[in-house]
């Protein structure tokens, strides 16, 4: 059973920092990309940051220079360091992984979400 356990969300003042973690377990195969998405009520889920198995990263324009995604392949864990947080960053953040069981397939799994609230 694949599981993604997220942690690190919470309440912080504007300008502060939080670090999200997402640990994967139960994976049979190889984890390809890992990423973070966020979704505010009434809005579509949007990509915040992704990182490939080779370390290539991609960021939402509005978080570039403030957020940093990283991963520990030995622990099957992805992190999101969020600095200079703004009230508009307030929402639920979701971890996502793309993994392969048979080499060329792609399977996707979502975490349960963690709330980030930034007060002004």
Secondary structure, DSSP 8 states (H G I E B T S, - for coil): --EEEEE--EEEETT--EEEEEEEES--SEEEEEEEEEE-TTS--EEEEEE-TT--EEE-GGGTTTEEEEEETTTTEEEEEE-S--GGG-EEEEEEEEEESSSS--EEEE---EEEEEE-
